[in-house]
């Protein structure tokens, strides 16, 4: 669906530019945007490599296991249907850790692994389980302590103080996480009441 929205916006822009006799503006903007995208992407390579390396070192040093022990009671409360020592729990903790560090790209493989493992526990494979819905809400609205990718984009764009967004990011993502977990609980409760679960 989103592809159709982007296609509509692109075609509408071209048509409006053609009607106004400014079709060359569209071409110039497309080429300039492509150049800017490549510049930003190259600028992100360094910071992403740095943070992915830090995450790998943390994983090899056992810091992620330490974080897992700290987060485990929270995760057990949120995911009562997932056994404590199940691989899904480990994958969810790794995904959450990567999201906390602001590494959305690094979190994706862990999120996919977590969903695969949660599917193995799913009693009705044609529907998402409660644990899957909770994980998706938590994954989408997880708190971010170090918005590494955004800082990298700000550095690439020449920001005078690229890290000034850390405080607002922590506040905004903390609010998002509270809302995501709260709505998950409310909707789960309403679903159970409606379906007699």
C-alpha positions as CSV (number, residue, x, y, z in Angstrom):
1,X,0.0,0.0,0.0
2,X,2.8,2.4,0.9
3,X,4.3,1.8,-2.5
4,X,1.1,3.0,-4.1
5,X,1.1,6.2,-2.0
6,X,4.7,7.0,-3.0
7,X,3.9,6.2,-6.7
8,X,0.9,8.6,-6.5
9,X,3.0,11.4,-5.0
10,X,5.8,10.9,-7.5
11,X,3.4,10.9,-10.5
12,X,1.4,13.9,-9.1
13,X,4.7,15.9,-8.8
14,X,5.7,15.1,-12.3
15,X,2.3,16.0,-13.7
16,X,2.1,19.3,-11.8
17,X,5.6,20.2,-12.9
18,X,4.8,19.4,-16.5
19,X,1.6,21.5,-16.4
20,X,3.5,24.4,-15.0
21,X,6.3,24.0,-17.5
22,X,8.9,23.1,-14.8
23,X,9.7,19.5,-15.7
24,X,13.4,20.2,-15.6
25,X,13.0,21.0,-11.9
26,X,11.9,17.5,-11.2
27,X,14.9,16.0,-13.0
28,X,17.3,18.4,-11.1
29,X,15.6,17.6,-7.8
30,X,15.8,13.8,-8.4
31,X,19.5,13.9,-9.2
32,X,20.3,16.2,-6.3
33,X,18.3,14.0,-3.9
34,X,20.1,10.9,-5.2
35,X,23.5,12.6,-4.6
36,X,22.4,13.6,-1.1
37,X,21.2,10.1,-0.3
38,X,24.6,8.6,-1.3
39,X,26.5,11.2,0.8
40,X,24.4,10.5,3.9
41,X,24.7,6.8,3.4
42,X,28.5,6.9,3.1
43,X,28.6,9.2,6.2
44,X,26.6,6.6,8.1
45,X,29.0,3.7,7.4
46,X,31.5,4.8,10.0
47,X,29.0,5.4,12.8
48,X,27.1,2.2,12.1
49,X,30.3,0.2,11.9
50,X,31.4,1.7,15.2
51,X,28.1,0.9,17.1
52,X,27.8,-2.5,15.6
53,X,31.3,-3.2,16.7
54,X,30.5,-2.0,20.2
55,X,27.4,-4.2,20.3
56,X,29.5,-7.2,19.1
57,X,32.1,-6.5,21.8
58,X,29.4,-6.2,24.4
59,X,27.9,-9.5,23.2
60,X,31.3,-11.3,23.3
61,X,32.2,-9.8,26.7
62,X,28.9,-11.0,28.2
63,X,27.4,-7.6,28.7
64,X,24.4,-8.6,26.8
65,X,24.0,-11.6,29.1
66,X,24.2,-9.2,32.0
67,X,21.6,-7.0,30.4
68,X,19.4,-10.1,29.8
69,X,19.6,-10.9,33.6
70,X,18.6,-7.3,34.4
71,X,15.8,-7.2,31.8
72,X,14.6,-10.8,32.3
73,X,12.1,-10.1,35.1
74,X,10.6,-7.3,33.0
75,X,10.5,-9.7,30.0
76,X,9.0,-12.5,32.0
77,X,6.2,-10.1,33.2
78,X,5.5,-9.0,29.6
79,X,5.8,-12.4,28.1
80,X,4.2,-14.9,30.5
81,X,3.6,-17.5,27.8
82,X,7.3,-17.7,26.8
83,X,9.5,-20.0,28.9
84,X,12.3,-18.2,30.6
85,X,15.1,-20.2,28.9
86,X,13.5,-20.3,25.4
87,X,15.5,-19.0,22.5
88,X,12.7,-16.5,21.7
89,X,13.5,-14.8,25.0
90,X,17.2,-14.4,24.1
91,X,16.4,-13.1,20.7
92,X,13.9,-10.6,22.1
93,X,16.4,-9.4,24.7
94,X,19.0,-8.9,21.9
95,X,16.5,-7.0,19.7
96,X,15.6,-4.8,22.7
97,X,19.3,-4.2,23.4
98,X,20.0,-3.1,19.9
99,X,17.0,-0.8,19.8
100,X,18.1,0.7,23.1
101,X,21.4,1.5,21.5
102,X,19.6,3.1,18.5
103,X,20.7,0.4,16.1
104,X,17.5,-0.4,14.3
105,X,19.4,-2.1,11.5
106,X,21.2,-4.4,13.9
107,X,18.0,-5.1,15.8
108,X,16.2,-6.4,12.7
109,X,17.8,-9.9,12.5
110,X,17.2,-10.4,16.2
111,X,13.6,-9.3,15.7
112,X,13.1,-11.8,12.8
113,X,14.7,-14.6,14.9
114,X,12.4,-13.7,17.8
115,X,9.3,-13.9,15.6
116,X,10.4,-17.3,14.2
117,X,10.9,-18.6,17.7
118,X,7.6,-17.2,18.9
119,X,5.9,-18.8,16.0
120,X,7.1,-22.2,17.2
121,X,5.3,-21.5,20.5
122,X,2.2,-20.3,18.8
123,X,-0.8,-22.6,19.2
124,X,-2.7,-21.1,16.3
125,X,-0.1,-20.5,13.5
126,X,-2.5,-18.6,11.3
127,X,-2.9,-15.8,13.9
128,X,-0.3,-13.8,15.8
129,X,0.0,-14.9,19.4
130,X,-0.3,-12.5,22.3
131,X,3.5,-12.7,22.8
132,X,4.0,-11.8,19.1
133,X,1.8,-8.8,19.4
134,X,3.4,-7.6,22.7
135,X,6.9,-8.1,21.1
136,X,5.9,-6.1,18.0
137,X,4.5,-3.3,20.3
138,X,7.7,-3.3,22.4
139,X,9.9,-3.4,19.3
140,X,8.1,-0.5,17.7
141,X,8.0,1.6,20.8
142,X,11.3,0.7,22.5
143,X,13.2,3.3,24.5
144,X,16.3,4.5,22.7
145,X,19.2,5.7,24.9
146,X,21.7,6.4,22.1
147,X,20.1,7.4,18.7
148,X,23.2,6.4,16.8
149,X,21.7,6.5,13.3
150,X,20.1,9.9,13.8
151,X,23.3,11.3,15.3
152,X,25.1,9.9,12.2
153,X,22.7,11.6,9.8
154,X,23.1,14.9,11.7
155,X,26.9,14.6,11.5
156,X,26.6,13.9,7.8
157,X,24.5,17.0,7.4
158,X,26.9,19.2,9.3
159,X,25.0,19.8,12.5
160,X,26.8,22.0,15.0
161,X,25.7,19.8,17.9
162,X,24.6,16.4,16.5
163,X,24.1,14.8,19.9
164,X,21.7,17.5,21.3
165,X,18.8,15.2,20.4
166,X,19.8,12.5,23.0
167,X,17.6,13.9,25.8
168,X,14.5,14.5,23.7
169,X,14.9,11.1,22.1
170,X,15.1,9.3,25.5
171,X,12.0,11.2,26.6
172,X,10.0,10.6,23.4
173,X,10.9,6.9,23.1
174,X,10.2,6.3,26.9
175,X,6.7,7.8,26.4
176,X,6.3,5.7,23.2
177,X,7.3,2.5,25.1
178,X,4.9,3.3,28.0
179,X,2.0,3.9,25.6
180,X,2.8,0.8,23.5
181,X,2.9,-1.5,26.6
182,X,-0.2,0.1,28.1
183,X,-2.2,-0.2,24.8
184,X,-1.0,-3.8,24.4
185,X,-2.4,-4.7,27.9
186,X,-5.6,-2.8,27.4
187,X,-6.3,-4.3,23.9
188,X,-5.3,-7.8,25.2
189,X,-7.7,-7.5,28.1
190,X,-10.6,-6.3,25.8
191,X,-9.9,-9.1,23.4
192,X,-10.0,-11.7,26.2
193,X,-13.3,-10.3,27.5
194,X,-14.8,-10.2,24.1
195,X,-13.8,-13.8,23.2
196,X,-14.1,-15.3,26.6
197,X,-10.4,-16.0,27.1
